[in-house]
Amino acid sequence: MVSGERFLEEYFGNFVVNSLMRIVGFVARLFVLVIGFLSFIVVFIAEILFFIIWILMPVIIFWLIFEGITKLL
């Protein structure tokens, strides 16, 4: 049988450890969410830039060909 004093000691010990683990879990999840959100933003911006370059590529190619020919002549 556990005495009253021992019961309170275990109860508060478990309470402190559980609270600390909850805080650690919260910080870890927050860190993962922030990293995920930042990587989402970076990929989204890169996708927009890639799409713009993809749309402009035919114009750029014809411009480069035209410039190359005019430099030769």
C-alpha positions, 0 to 999 in steps of 0.5 A: 500500500502506498502512503499518502505522502508517497502518493502525492509525490508520485502524482506531482512527479508524474504531473511535472513529467507529463507537462514537460513532455506535452510542452516538448511535443508542442514545440516539436509539432510547431517546429515541423509545422513551421518548416512545412509551411516555409517549404510550401511557400518556397515550392509555391514561389518556385512553381510560379517562376518555373511556369512564367519561364515555361510560358516565355521560353518560346519567345526567348528561344526565337529572340536568341536565334534572332540575336545570333543571326544578326551578330553573324551578319 
